[in-house]
Amino acid sequence: MPFNLKVWLSQKLARDEPRPVQIPKAPRKIAEPFHAVSIKAGHQACQGVKQFAGIRFLSMKAPSLPLPDCDAPVCRCSYRHHADRRSGEDRRGQRVWQQRASTGIDRRERKQGRRATDPAAWNVVD
């Protein structure tokens, strides 16, 4: 097998070429961890879809469309996307503040420790 300068040189140059650096992809951040969908009934929707009216599902738990018992000739139902499964106002805030206002004492203003064994150290006046 004779030495072939062209082949040797092309192989040498191919090995010495810098390879493109592959930057590992960063893990994809979930923009909306509680992304939800509701089912928007299409024209001439079946009864199965009508039972889900107004219900939000986490996107991974939503039923696939068309529903298995869909009797429409062509299903035109679709998903409506929401940033969160909850809808409406946060009712928790109003109720909590009303309870605090009715007692007149905020839990941070209590003069005793949180545990039953804690001494009432805050009541000591020098």
WOCOR-V529284 format. One record per pair of residues at least 24 apart in sequence whose ideal C-beta (glycine too) atoms are under 8 Angstrom apart, sorted by sequence separation. I is the first residue (numbers start at 0). J is the second residue. D is the distance in whole Angstrom. If there is no record, write none. Layout:
i=[I & I]
j=[J & J]
d=[D & D]
//
This chain:
i=[33 & 34 & 38 & 45 & 46 & 36 & 45 & 38 & 45 & 55 & 44 & 57 & 43 & 48 & 56 & 45 & 55 & 41 & 55 & 44 & 55 & 43 & 44 & 41 & 42 & 41 & 41 & 40 & 41 & 39 & 38 & 39 & 38 & 39 & 38 & 39 & 37 & 38 & 36 & 37 & 36 & 36 & 37 & 35 & 36 & 34 & 35 & 34 & 35 & 34 & 35 & 33 & 34 & 35 & 33 & 31 & 33 & 31 & 33]
j=[57 & 58 & 62 & 69 & 70 & 61 & 70 & 64 & 71 & 81 & 71 & 84 & 71 & 76 & 84 & 74 & 84 & 71 & 85 & 75 & 86 & 75 & 76 & 74 & 75 & 75 & 76 & 76 & 77 & 76 & 76 & 77 & 77 & 78 & 78 & 79 & 78 & 79 & 78 & 79 & 79 & 80 & 81 & 80 & 81 & 80 & 81 & 81 & 82 & 82 & 83 & 82 & 83 & 84 & 83 & 82 & 84 & 83 & 85]
d=[7 & 5 & 8 & 5 & 8 & 5 & 5 & 7 & 5 & 6 & 7 & 6 & 6 & 5 & 7 & 8 & 5 & 8 & 8 & 8 & 6 & 8 & 6 & 7 & 5 & 3 & 4 & 6 & 7 & 7 & 6 & 5 & 8 & 7 & 6 & 5 & 7 & 7 & 4 & 5 & 6 & 6 & 7 & 8 & 7 & 7 & 4 & 7 & 8 & 7 & 6 & 8 & 8 & 4 & 5 & 5 & 6 & 7 & 8]
//
